[in-house]
């Protein structure tokens, strides 16, 4: 098991991570790094809660992660875990799949 602090320290060390937020499944922002856009946590919570609400109507089994590209090439990666939802703003040159591969095994180990 990982503490929130251990997880966020590991995540923030990854190359290309510009912003990081952690949101509970209830929509509460559990972690927001220093000097980060306050709206990113709200956005992540809104997107995931909406996707979860639509899931039964559309026959989805996921989502497990979402990748949204911004007009400047940066991406917002959202990874859903059992207890937490992680939102990461990535530099344009970073492949989201690399970050998913590194973080997905850790996310379900986080204790909040």
Buried (B, 14 or more C-beta within 10 A) or exposed (E): EBEBEBBBEEBBEBEBBBBBBBBBBEBEBBBBBEEBEEEBBBBBBEBBBEBBEEEEEEEEEEBEBBBEEEEEEBBBBBBBBEBBBBBBBBEEEBEBEEBBEEBBEBBEBBEB
